[in-house]
Amino acid sequence: MKHLDNTIDKFIGSSIRELRIKRHLDLDALALMVGIKPKTLERIEHGDCGADMTDVANLSHALKVSVDDLFVNVPNKIPILPEDQEKHLNAGRLVNAFVKIKSADVRHDLVCLIRSISGG
């Protein structure tokens, strides 16, 4: 079932869009700052595709927020359908764990670690 495939992407995308509008940036300007195509950014904002961790880190930097600010709309628990479980289980666990981290320093260190691993 497709309706939960992009649940997390929709929450993160809505945060990105809200922050972009709040900062008076259009799609073209933010996409240029991040190094992605405007159409890709539009798809990320609508939850039609997910941003990889490098893009999430670059978006948070361009929007002048921490990565955890992009997860502000994500609920503590994301429901996963049995037929989608294998595909989403690790991603859901990662997001659920990330949003539970209370320390901004720990979240920042985690993002830095992911950046270093991904080469970003």
Phi and psi in degrees as GROMACS dihedral restraints (atoms count N, CA, C in turn):
[ dihedral_restraints ]
;  ai    aj    ak    al  type     phi  dphi    fc
    3     4     5     6     1   -78.3    20    10
    4     5     6     7     1   -22.0    20    10
    6     7     8     9     1   -63.5    20    10
    7     8     9    10     1   -21.3    20    10
    9    10    11    12     1  -107.4    20    10
   10    11    12    13     1    -2.4    20    10
   12    13    14    15     1   -56.0    20    10
   13    14    15    16     1   -37.1    20    10
   15    16    17    18     1  -118.6    20    10
   16    17    18    19     1    30.4    20    10
   18    19    20    21     1   -58.8    20    10
   19    20    21    22     1   -50.4    20    10
   21    22    23    24     1   -63.6    20    10
   22    23    24    25     1   -42.4    20    10
   24    25    26    27     1   -58.9    20    10
   25    26    27    28     1   -38.5    20    10
   27    28    29    30     1   -65.8    20    10
   28    29    30    31     1   -42.1    20    10
   30    31    32    33     1   -63.8    20    10
   31    32    33    34     1   -47.7    20    10
   33    34    35    36     1   -66.1    20    10
   34    35    36    37     1   -42.9    20    10
   36    37    38    39     1   -60.1    20    10
   37    38    39    40     1   -39.7    20    10
   39    40    41    42     1   -66.7    20    10
   40    41    42    43     1   -35.9    20    10
   42    43    44    45     1   -64.7    20    10
   43    44    45    46     1   -43.3    20    10
   45    46    47    48     1   -60.7    20    10
   46    47    48    49     1   -46.6    20    10
   48    49    50    51     1   -62.6    20    10
   49    50    51    52     1   -45.3    20    10
   51    52    53    54     1   -58.6    20    10
   52    53    54    55     1   -44.8    20    10
   54    55    56    57     1   -68.0    20    10
   55    56    57    58     1   -38.7    20    10
   57    58    59    60     1   -61.7    20    10
   58    59    60    61     1   -46.4    20    10
   60    61    62    63     1   -66.5    20    10
   61    62    63    64     1   -41.5    20    10
   63    64    65    66     1   -59.1    20    10
   64    65    66    67     1   -32.7    20    10
   66    67    68    69     1   -93.3    20    10
   67    68    69    70     1     9.1    20    10
   69    70    71    72     1    58.2    20    10
   70    71    72    73     1    41.0    20    10
   72    73    74    75     1  -106.5    20    10
   73    74    75    76     1   138.9    20    10
   75    76    77    78     1   -90.2    20    10
   76    77    78    79     1   171.1    20    10
   78    79    80    81     1   -56.6    20    10
   79    80    81    82     1   -44.3    20    10
   81    82    83    84     1   -60.7    20    10
   82    83    84    85     1   -44.3    20    10
   84    85    86    87     1   -65.2    20    10
   85    86    87    88     1   -47.5    20    10
   87    88    89    90     1   -67.0    20    10
   88    89    90    91     1   -41.1    20    10
   90    91    92    93     1   -59.8    20    10
   91    92    93    94     1   -42.0    20    10
   93    94    95    96     1   -63.4    20    10
   94    95    96    97     1   -41.6    20    10
   96    97    98    99     1   -63.6    20    10
   97    98    99   100     1   -33.3    20    10
   99   100   101   102     1   -91.7    20    10
  100   101   102   103     1   -22.7    20    10
  102   103   104   105     1    87.8    20    10
  103   104   105   106     1    30.4    20    10
  105   106   107   108     1  -126.4    20    10
  106   107   108   109     1   167.3    20    10
  108   109   110   111     1   -76.2    20    10
  109   110   111   112     1   145.0    20    10
  111   112   113   114     1   -55.1    20    10
  112   113   114   115     1   -37.7    20    10
  114   115   116   117     1   -64.8    20    10
  115   116   117   118     1   -37.4    20    10
  117   118   119   120     1   -64.6    20    10
  118   119   120   121     1   -44.6    20    10
  120   121   122   123     1   -60.5    20    10
  121   122   123   124     1   -42.2    20    10
  123   124   125   126     1   -60.2    20    10
  124   125   126   127     1   -42.9    20    10
  126   127   128   129     1   -65.7    20    10
  127   128   129   130     1   -37.9    20    10
  129   130   131   132     1   -63.8    20    10
  130   131   132   133     1   -46.2    20    10
  132   133   134   135     1   -61.6    20    10
  133   134   135   136     1   -33.3    20    10
  135   136   137   138     1   -87.7    20    10
  136   137   138   139     1    -3.3    20    10
  138   139   140   141     1    78.3    20    10
  139   140   141   142     1    13.7    20    10
  141   142   143   144     1   -76.3    20    10
  142   143   144   145     1   -23.2    20    10
  144   145   146   147     1  -148.0    20    10
  145   146   147   148     1   153.7    20    10
  147   148   149   150     1   -92.1    20    10
  148   149   150   151     1   150.7    20    10
  150   151   152   153     1   -87.8    20    10
  151   152   153   154     1   138.9    20    10
  153   154   155   156     1   -74.6    20    10
  154   155   156   157     1   170.9    20    10
  156   157   158   159     1   -62.6    20    10
  157   158   159   160     1   -32.9    20    10
  159   160   161   162     1   -65.0    20    10
  160   161   162   163     1   -44.0    20    10
  162   163   164   165     1   -64.5    20    10
  163   164   165   166     1   -39.0    20    10
  165   166   167   168     1   -61.0    20    10
  166   167   168   169     1   -45.4    20    10
  168   169   170   171     1   -63.0    20    10
  169   170   171   172     1   -43.4    20    10
  171   172   173   174     1   -66.6    20    10
  172   173   174   175     1   -38.5    20    10
  174   175   176   177     1   -64.3    20    10
  175   176   177   178     1   -43.9    20    10
  177   178   179   180     1   -63.7    20    10
  178   179   180   181     1   -38.6    20    10
  180   181   182   183     1   -64.9    20    10
  181   182   183   184     1   -47.1    20    10
  183   184   185   186     1   -63.8    20    10
  184   185   186   187     1   -34.5    20    10
  186   187   188   189     1   -87.3    20    10
  187   188   189   190     1    -1.7    20    10
  189   190   191   192     1    59.3    20    10
  190   191   192   193     1    45.0    20    10
  192   193   194   195     1  -134.0    20    10
  193   194   195   196     1   166.2    20    10
  195   196   197   198     1   -80.1    20    10
  196   197   198   199     1   159.6    20    10
  198   199   200   201     1   -58.6    20    10
  199   200   201   202     1   -38.2    20    10
  201   202   203   204     1   -64.0    20    10
  202   203   204   205     1   -23.5    20    10
  204   205   206   207     1   -64.9    20    10
  205   206   207   208     1   -26.6    20    10
  207   208   209   210     1   -74.3    20    10
  208   209   210   211     1   -18.3    20    10
  210   211   212   213     1   -97.8    20    10
  211   212   213   214     1     7.8    20    10
  213   214   215   216     1   -60.6    20    10
  214   215   216   217     1   -31.4    20    10
  216   217   218   219     1   -87.1    20    10
  217   218   219   220     1    -6.4    20    10
  219   220   221   222     1   -79.0    20    10
  220   221   222   223     1   124.8    20    10
  222   223   224   225     1   -67.3    20    10
  223   224   225   226     1   163.1    20    10
  225   226   227   228     1   -63.6    20    10
  226   227   228   229     1   -27.7    20    10
  228   229   230   231     1  -128.5    20    10
  229   230   231   232     1   131.9    20    10
  231   232   233   234     1  -108.5    20    10
  232   233   234   235     1   120.4    20    10
  234   235   236   237     1   -69.3    20    10
  235   236   237   238     1   139.8    20    10
  237   238   239   240     1  -125.6    20    10
  238   239   240   241     1   127.9    20    10
  240   241   242   243     1   -75.1    20    10
  241   242   243   244     1   147.3    20    10
  243   244   245   246     1   -54.2    20    10
  244   245   246   247     1   -40.9    20    10
  246   247   248   249     1   -71.9    20    10
  247   248   249   250     1   -17.3    20    10
  249   250   251   252     1  -102.3    20    10
  250   251   252   253     1    -1.0    20    10
  252   253   254   255     1   -58.5    20    10
  253   254   255   256     1   -47.2    20    10
  255   256   257   258     1   -61.4    20    10
  256   257   258   259     1   -39.6    20    10
  258   259   260   261     1   -69.9    20    10
  259   260   261   262     1   -36.7    20    10
  261   262   263   264     1  -110.5    20    10
  262   263   264   265     1    -7.4    20    10
  264   265   266   267     1   -58.7    20    10
  265   266   267   268     1   -50.1    20    10
  267   268   269   270     1   -67.2    20    10
  268   269   270   271     1   -41.1    20    10
  270   271   272   273     1   -64.0    20    10
  271   272   273   274     1   -42.9    20    10
  273   274   275   276     1   -63.0    20    10
  274   275   276   277     1   -42.1    20    10
  276   277   278   279     1   -64.2    20    10
  277   278   279   280     1   -41.5    20    10
  279   280   281   282     1   -61.2    20    10
  280   281   282   283     1   -48.4    20    10
  282   283   284   285     1   -65.4    20    10
  283   284   285   286     1   -44.2    20    10
  285   286   287   288     1   -59.8    20    10
  286   287   288   289     1   -40.5    20    10
  288   289   290   291     1   -68.4    20    10
  289   290   291   292     1   -42.3    20    10
  291   292   293   294     1   -61.7    20    10
  292   293   294   295     1   -45.0    20    10
  294   295   296   297     1   -71.0    20    10
  295   296   297   298     1   -16.8    20    10
  297   298   299   300     1   -85.2    20    10
  298   299   300   301     1   -13.7    20    10
  300   301   302   303     1   -69.8    20    10
  301   302   303   304     1   118.0    20    10
  303   304   305   306     1   -82.4    20    10
  304   305   306   307     1   -30.5    20    10
  306   307   308   309     1   -81.7    20    10
  307   308   309   310     1   120.9    20    10
  309   310   311   312     1   -63.0    20    10
  310   311   312   313     1   -33.6    20    10
  312   313   314   315     1   -64.4    20    10
  313   314   315   316     1   -42.5    20    10
  315   316   317   318     1   -66.6    20    10
  316   317   318   319     1   -43.0    20    10
  318   319   320   321     1   -60.8    20    10
  319   320   321   322     1   -43.0    20    10
  321   322   323   324     1   -61.7    20    10
  322   323   324   325     1   -45.5    20    10
  324   325   326   327     1   -61.8    20    10
  325   326   327   328     1   -38.9    20    10
  327   328   329   330     1   -63.8    20    10
  328   329   330   331     1   -44.5    20    10
  330   331   332   333     1   -62.1    20    10
  331   332   333   334     1   -42.7    20    10
  333   334   335   336     1   -61.1    20    10
  334   335   336   337     1   -41.2    20    10
  336   337   338   339     1   -61.9    20    10
  337   338   339   340     1   -45.2    20    10
  339   340   341   342     1   -62.6    20    10
  340   341   342   343     1   -42.0    20    10
  342   343   344   345     1   -59.1    20    10
  343   344   345   346     1   -45.7    20    10
  345   346   347   348     1   -65.8    20    10
  346   347   348   349     1   -37.2    20    10
  348   349   350   351     1   -68.5    20    10
  349   350   351   352     1   -40.7    20    10
  351   352   353   354     1   -83.1    20    10
  352   353   354   355     1    -5.5    20    10
  354   355   356   357     1    81.5    20    10
  355   356   357   358     1    12.9    20    10
